Amino acid sequence: MKTMMKGLLIVLAVAALPLGASAQQLFDFNGQAMMPSTAGGVLTMYSVMYDPAPIDSPIPLDFASYEFTLVVDGVTLVSDGISRVFSGGTVTIYQDAGTAADYTNPATFTDGTAILVGNFTSLSQFVPPFGPGSVSGYLDWVGGARLNDMAPEDQLHWAFLSGTSTTSGTLLPGYDEVWDGKTEPPSTIVDTEAASMGSIKALFR
Amino acid sequence: MKHSLGPQILLGALLVLLAALPVYAQVYTVDYLGYGWEKAAGPLKAAGDELIITSVADGIDPAFGVDLTTEEVTLHIYGLISDGPVDAGGYTIINFTGGYMDIYEDPAMNADWGINPPNATSPGTFTEGSLFFRGAFTSFTMYFDASGAYGSFEGNLDGISGSIINEYCTNCVYTWGGAFTLDAGAQIPEGYWIQVDGTFEIDSAVDTETASWGSVKALFK
């Protein structure tokens, strides 16, 4: 009976945690990619992130004061075809209040503070003969100035999803594909709040 | 002696003419995120099913003068009727017939997908405000990867009405495309079928001008 009561208390305490208005969370980006032409080549993608409101960012980002860029680098093409398979590579999110991102100068995407650094655990691209393509993969966040804003279990197995287009009117010279996508945690990340057992018990008195 | 235009001179003249055409192509974009569902009983994607999507813009071309911090831009796609899945040899495509896309500007900033659509807020909170654009689909196709878990889509529209019609270009080409996810790690509210992420593009076509062959030749006299 005592164990059951303890369990009930924990369930009630968790249920009482404040949640945002939106249950979905993601980092949204829109960018330009340079694609490898043969197996063994490396994919690089530079993008600018948007405030996904009314969907929440997984960790709060101050879009009013900073520019956030998301950069994919070091991803190696393993096999080509309708389904392209990649290996390795990193995703880095930068926060910068200085230089505005400029696709003619990729260095403007990698300045500022690296707030999250992730490693791809898988990545593939579906490229039908007609129509746009799409990318699907997973990554683990392993570094960055704000890595610890997430609990360790929330840092793993994020989905990385994007549309890709070689025919978009927004494709810029020097790039091969427009990427429009997001990365999102496997489940909603909630704020944690330190509390003594006594204060939790007091909630139910 | 009467001179005629030989093939080489003609080709040269045409090349010069093409090079002289003014290129005014300008692309305006609306970037969006959202979720879709099917309005039909039975197997998903079956022929006759209607696809409905509600989404919110999180990026918009500054040329439109919309401030997304004070008003939201919502998209409502409806009336797309599935022709049924077709095996394209390792992947699946579905063509759709009909369908409309409405885009609204709304200072209420209350878009809410909720769960199990249609519901009290979706599509209702996505169809409020002033009409920014209404278009009728002339084509729409979904491309599913071999696993069926994710893919891409693309459609073309004829512009019908809305505040931006004829304001930013003539002979506009309207394209709506992006990626969708069913079960590849995306967070999808209960009762929705897919998450979508993409761009609505408005391309101003290069203007053309009808001219007689005589008037074209006269340019090179």
HADDOCK unambig.tbl for C-alpha pairs under 7 A between the chains (distance, minus, plus):
assign (segid A and resid 24 and name CA) (segid B and resid 187 and name CA) 6.00 0.50 0.50
assign (segid A and resid 50 and name CA) (segid B and resid 58 and name CA) 6.23 0.50 0.50
assign (segid A and resid 50 and name CA) (segid B and resid 59 and name CA) 6.50 0.50 0.50
assign (segid A and resid 51 and name CA) (segid B and resid 58 and name CA) 6.23 0.50 0.50
assign (segid A and resid 52 and name CA) (segid B and resid 58 and name CA) 5.44 0.50 0.50
assign (segid A and resid 53 and name CA) (segid B and resid 58 and name CA) 6.65 0.50 0.50
assign (segid A and resid 126 and name CA) (segid B and resid 145 and name CA) 5.97 0.50 0.50
assign (segid A and resid 131 and name CA) (segid B and resid 154 and name CA) 6.57 0.50 0.50
assign (segid A and resid 132 and name CA) (segid B and resid 152 and name CA) 5.99 0.50 0.50
assign (segid A and resid 132 and name CA) (segid B and resid 153 and name CA) 6.73 0.50 0.50
assign (segid A and resid 132 and name CA) (segid B and resid 154 and name CA) 6.93 0.50 0.50
assign (segid A and resid 133 and name CA) (segid B and resid 152 and name CA) 5.72 0.50 0.50
assign (segid A and resid 134 and name CA) (segid B and resid 151 and name CA) 5.48 0.50 0.50
assign (segid A and resid 134 and name CA) (segid B and resid 152 and name CA) 5.63 0.50 0.50
assign (segid A and resid 134 and name CA) (segid B and resid 179 and name CA) 5.87 0.50 0.50
assign (segid A and resid 159 and name CA) (segid B and resid 185 and name CA) 5.02 0.50 0.50
assign (segid A and resid 159 and name CA) (segid B and resid 186 and name CA) 6.52 0.50 0.50
assign (segid A and resid 162 and name CA) (segid B and resid 179 and name CA) 6.14 0.50 0.50
assign (segid A and resid 163 and name CA) (segid B and resid 152 and name CA) 6.39 0.50 0.50
assign (segid A and resid 163 and name CA) (segid B and resid 178 and name CA) 5.09 0.50 0.50
assign (segid A and resid 163 and name CA) (segid B and resid 179 and name CA) 4.38 0.50 0.50
assign (segid A and resid 163 and name CA) (segid B and resid 198 and name CA) 6.79 0.50 0.50
assign (segid A and resid 169 and name CA) (segid B and resid 27 and name CA) 5.97 0.50 0.50
assign (segid A and resid 169 and name CA) (segid B and resid 203 and name CA) 6.97 0.50 0.50
assign (segid A and resid 170 and name CA) (segid B and resid 27 and name CA) 6.59 0.50 0.50
assign (segid A and resid 180 and name CA) (segid B and resid 198 and name CA) 6.01 0.50 0.50
assign (segid A and resid 181 and name CA) (segid B and resid 197 and name CA) 6.32 0.50 0.50
assign (segid A and resid 184 and name CA) (segid B and resid 186 and name CA) 6.83 0.50 0.50
assign (segid A and resid 186 and name CA) (segid B and resid 185 and name CA) 6.09 0.50 0.50
assign (segid A and resid 187 and name CA) (segid B and resid 187 and name CA) 6.91 0.50 0.50
